[in-house]
Amino acid sequence: MAEITRNPFEDLGRPMLQLKRAGTGNPDGQAAAARQTLGGAIAGELRTHNRRPIGQDRREREAVFAQHRPAGQPRGIGQPPQAEAAGYGWILGASCHGGFASRAMDSILVRGGGKTMAVAKLDGSPAARLLAWFDRHRRRLPWRAEPGEAADPYRVWLSEIMLQQTTVPTVAERYERFVARFPTVERLADAPLDDVLHAWQGLGYYARARNLHRAAGEIVRRHGGVLPRDEAALRALPGIGDYTVAALRAIAFDQPANVVDGNVERVVARLFAIEAPLPGAKIEIRQRAATLVPSLRAGDYAQALMDLGAMVCTPRSPGCLACPLAELCVARQRGIAVELPRRAIAKAKPKRYAVVYWLERDDGAVLLRRRPENGLLGGMIEIPSGPWRDAAEEPDESAGAAPARVQWRRLEGVVAHGFTHFDIDLVVLKGRVTAARAPEGLWSHPKDFHRLAMPTMTKKVVEHVLGRGWRRAKARDQATRRAVSG
Ligand code: SF4
């Protein structure tokens, strides 16, 4: 009897079923499919299966298995001849093997040619429990491979960059549009940066979009348009840090990498009852998390942990009753789950202040400018402003920063916007200029603003000046464009 090191929840059911269908009466096809099935499964190339198509088969197999298990034999280990005789075996190939695969409660075995080819026992580890849960409860997300499919590294990369500090619902809304516009690395690399920034609107942090664009160029130039599997090569790409490297290795390439995002931090802190506050506890959490990573189905495992954090082990009300890790969870046992992870008391965010100059030409166009490529909101289009200061100032003091010598009128109120590390209050001054005296620069009519890569802060300024009418004009224009193109 040969034993293999293999996660017992590795799927065999789906490929076996496909094999059964595809191979009938075709010895060549059966042999090829058998090689692909067993070789692929053991090499860990297969992913979680979708139980729906084969759920009934599985239940029947397990029922027969349980019924015919010899007395005293550990559950799920051993030859179940009655099961095979009852037609629950799988024919793997005319010249190959007679085989049987079963997903019992505590083991899985693969038999061929009258002997056991592989046996693996369930070990009750967090990874095994999580994977079993994932097979039933995984989230369906637009960027995720379907069960049984290999992941598309390009899509995984896009989604991981988009999901950095942006919520799943926000990304889900925009992801398909982005992929439709840039379906391949090559198309992304070839696109003008402005198009990429425009498509990125609503996803925050435009530096990520710029890095994505640069990285696409490097992938095309250095790696023939294929995202590299190698850790060092991934790390060398713009915008890819430790977390993203780990996520890509695991989810795109199924390599056993330690993927620790906010959801995972929470689950691991609770599982091991790590009471030290974040961010100081990050190192211990990472170390603990690394001990859980399985060698097989690493991509599914990483996503399972994320899904558990998002769906069950939620920040305010962990659903311990439905949690596959409940028996192992120390925080649950101590009754402190909801208190973890603890956080060091956050410092108040600093506040900044600036004056924005809304300069309108007599034909209605407004003066805009592009922000420097590097830094906050790099490359985005904005309404010109004075320097961002740490203290509030009277608008007159900023006159030197104004783009033209005209009569400026202060609009009532301020535009408040929050960045991650600081908040900003913007005072808006409005002025008019004739075409003859208008300064050089980027002029655009407000009805065309929605075609520009404007950050949310600038859109708030536009709305402050023009009111909701601006958004209605934008909607009208988009409807007209759709009607024309349709
Ligand atoms: Fe989170 Fe509760 Fe599961 Fe522990 S048992 S990991 S606290 S949901």
Boltz pocket constraint, residues with backbone or C-beta under 6 A from the ligand:
constraints:
  - pocket:
      binder: B
      contacts: [[A, 267], [A, 270], [A, 271], [A, 312], [A, 313], [A, 314], [A, 318], [A, 319], [A, 320], [A, 321], [A, 323], [A, 324], [A, 325], [A, 326], [A, 327], [A, 329], [A, 330], [A, 331], [A, 332], [A, 337]]
      max_distance: 6.0
